[in-house]
Amino acid sequence: MHLRKRIMVTGGAGFLGSHLCEKLLNRGDDVLCVDNFFTGTKDNILHLMKNPHFEVMRHDVTFPLYVEVDEIYNLACPASPIHYQHDPVQTTKTAVHGAINMLGLAKRVGAKILQASTSEVYGDPEVHPQPESYRGNVNPIGPRACYDEGKRCAETLFFDYHRQSNLRIRVARIFNTYGPRMHPNDGRVVSNFIVQALKGEPITLYGDGTQTRSFCYVDDLIEGLVRLMDAKDSVTGPVNLGNPGEFTIRELAETVVRLVGRKGKKPAFKKKPLPADDPLQRCPDIRLAKKVLEWAPKVRLEEGLKKTIPYFRDIVARG
Ligand SMILES: NC(=O)c1ccc[n+]([C@@H]2O[C@H](COP(=O)([O-])OP(=O)(O)OC[C@H]3O[C@@H](n4cnc5c(N)ncnc54)[C@H](O)[C@@H]3O)[C@@H](O)[C@H]2O)c1
């Protein structure tokens, strides 16, 4: 029998957070979604509002919060460069002050706490694929630093709270994830390509399109997060969660164009220079997750794109 837990999800109205809230409710937990709606929307959680075990609180995690909960998933943070570079100081505050506030809360109420960290802690990696032991190659003063260094500092805080106060922590390093409820205009490659293909516009390729990325479907990622939270306390992480299948950006563009179906037309590409500090390759080493969580992604890229395209088709149709 599953005992109902009180679980707080910060950033619960965002892309990943809304899927996580849904999964926890479906399994029978009480879920408190905390969000300041910076990049998240009520639309993402509208379908959960009728559930009496779901509660929403508008709150900015850079300010302290006092609630009784058993577990905290700390996802609050803008995740795409367009959003996190909009107000870089606020991004660092969200990552760092947000972590301090949520860790302080976890300590007070004895809750278990999971941090949504990121592959960006590896920066522009010199090691492929990246294992958790790789310490990264991050530019501390570049335009991505507010996010990368903010997330690195949050990891530091998690481990210091663990060592200093015996807090039960989990740190997941999330790699590129996609699926329904992604932002249509956040400049991320999957959403960009799908929206451009649906509108029949040329696909923007940064650089020559030979840089590679790995793409994890949202259902796989959420399963990994929940398994990590439910793992025994000695499994603190950091644990990489992502899909190790590597594709060039050009391959992704061609697959999207084929699935969206621009019949008879050749994919037209519009080239732009690579943005500063954009990594050329990034791919997770997921041996640790396989070992300690018995987790591996199941959804192939093409299958995941087929589940994602209808969501964007609706948005584009609505204008
Ligand atoms: N999606 C990915 O590929 C990916 C990859 C690596 C890490 N992550 C991490 O996962 C988490 C969720 O990412 P996502 O893709 O769902 O992004 P998202 O932007 O959809 O979700 C982030 C949520 O946090 C909320 N938020 C932002 N600042 C806040 C604040 N100060 N107080 C309260 N809420 C705040 C936003 O409104 C939004 O609902 C983030 O921490 C991100 O860094 C995501």
The ligand as a MOL file (V3000), in Angstrom:
LIG
                    3D

  0  0  0     0  0            999 V3000
M  V30 BEGIN CTAB
M  V30 COUNTS 44 48 0 0 0
M  V30 BEGIN ATOM
M  V30 1 N 14.1240 20.9220 -19.2500 0
M  V30 2 C 15.3910 20.5790 -19.2720 0
M  V30 3 O 15.8920 20.0940 -20.2880 0
M  V30 4 C 16.2530 20.7650 -18.0380 0
M  V30 5 C 17.5970 20.3840 -18.1140 0
M  V30 6 C 18.4090 20.5480 -16.9930 0
M  V30 7 C 17.8850 21.0470 -15.8180 0
M  V30 8 N 16.5890 21.4070 -15.7660 0 CHG=1
M  V30 9 C 16.0840 21.9600 -14.5000 0
M  V30 10 O 14.8030 21.4810 -14.1950 0
M  V30 11 C 14.0350 22.5040 -13.5750 0
M  V30 12 C 12.7260 22.7010 -14.3270 0
M  V30 13 O 13.0280 23.0760 -15.6650 0
M  V30 14 P 11.8960 23.2330 -16.7730 0
M  V30 15 O 12.4760 22.8150 -18.0610 0
M  V30 16 O 10.6320 22.6160 -16.2990 0 CHG=-1
M  V30 17 O 11.7830 24.8190 -16.8250 0
M  V30 18 P 10.5130 25.7780 -16.6420 0
M  V30 19 O 10.9840 27.1500 -16.9020 0
M  V30 20 O 9.3630 25.2640 -17.4460 0
M  V30 21 O 10.1740 25.5690 -15.1070 0
M  V30 22 C 10.7400 26.3170 -14.0820 0
M  V30 23 C 9.6260 26.7510 -13.1490 0
M  V30 24 O 10.2030 27.4660 -12.0600 0
M  V30 25 C 9.4120 28.6310 -11.8240 0
M  V30 26 N 10.2700 29.6200 -11.1910 0
M  V30 27 C 11.3170 30.3130 -11.7280 0
M  V30 28 N 11.8700 31.1310 -10.8240 0
M  V30 29 C 11.1620 30.9560 -9.6740 0
M  V30 30 C 11.2250 31.5380 -8.3690 0
M  V30 31 N 12.1610 32.4490 -8.0660 0
M  V30 32 N 10.3180 31.1320 -7.4560 0
M  V30 33 C 9.3730 30.2170 -7.7420 0
M  V30 34 N 9.2580 29.6290 -8.9620 0
M  V30 35 C 10.1460 30.0090 -9.9000 0
M  V30 36 C 8.9220 29.0460 -13.1870 0
M  V30 37 O 7.8000 29.8890 -13.1560 0
M  V30 38 C 8.6210 27.6890 -13.8140 0
M  V30 39 O 7.3190 27.2510 -13.5340 0
M  V30 40 C 14.9030 23.7430 -13.5270 0
M  V30 41 O 15.4870 23.8560 -12.2490 0
M  V30 42 C 15.9680 23.4820 -14.5670 0
M  V30 43 O 17.1780 24.1230 -14.2510 0
M  V30 44 C 15.7570 21.2860 -16.8500 0
M  V30 END ATOM
M  V30 BEGIN BOND
M  V30 1 1 1 2
M  V30 2 2 2 3
M  V30 3 1 2 4
M  V30 4 1 4 5
M  V30 5 2 4 44
M  V30 6 2 5 6
M  V30 7 1 6 7
M  V30 8 2 7 8
M  V30 9 1 8 9
M  V30 10 1 8 44
M  V30 11 1 9 10
M  V30 12 1 9 42
M  V30 13 1 10 11
M  V30 14 1 11 12
M  V30 15 1 11 40
M  V30 16 1 12 13
M  V30 17 1 13 14
M  V30 18 2 14 15
M  V30 19 1 14 16
M  V30 20 1 14 17
M  V30 21 1 17 18
M  V30 22 2 18 19
M  V30 23 1 18 20
M  V30 24 1 18 21
M  V30 25 1 21 22
M  V30 26 1 22 23
M  V30 27 1 23 24
M  V30 28 1 23 38
M  V30 29 1 24 25
M  V30 30 1 25 26
M  V30 31 1 25 36
M  V30 32 1 26 27
M  V30 33 1 26 35
M  V30 34 2 27 28
M  V30 35 1 28 29
M  V30 36 1 29 30
M  V30 37 2 29 35
M  V30 38 1 30 31
M  V30 39 2 30 32
M  V30 40 1 32 33
M  V30 41 2 33 34
M  V30 42 1 34 35
M  V30 43 1 36 37
M  V30 44 1 36 38
M  V30 45 1 38 39
M  V30 46 1 40 41
M  V30 47 1 40 42
M  V30 48 1 42 43
M  V30 END BOND
M  V30 END CTAB
M  END
